Amino acid sequence: MLITLEISQRHESLLIPFVDAYNIANNTALTLEQWALLHLKEVAVGPRVTQEYEQIQREEESTRNDRQTQARERALADL
């Protein structure tokens, strides 16, 4: 698929500081076009990433709960 975006010079000048900041923070040298494409891809995968992150959080919470239960049971057994 080919997507063509036309950005006015005024809007380009508003976006360039974001591209520059991204490049500095990530030690990259993306052009405005590359940066825009990257961010469109991030929007597309965002829900999947969020879902996977939430699953990891649920698993970690379950593990913490299991460890707390085991610790409580050991402490009670030591009484």
Secondary structure, 3 states (H helix, E strand, C coil): CCCCCCCCHHHHHHHHHHHHHHHHHHCCCCCHHHHHHHHHHHHHHHHHHHHHHHHHHHHHHHHHHHHHHHHHHHHHHCC
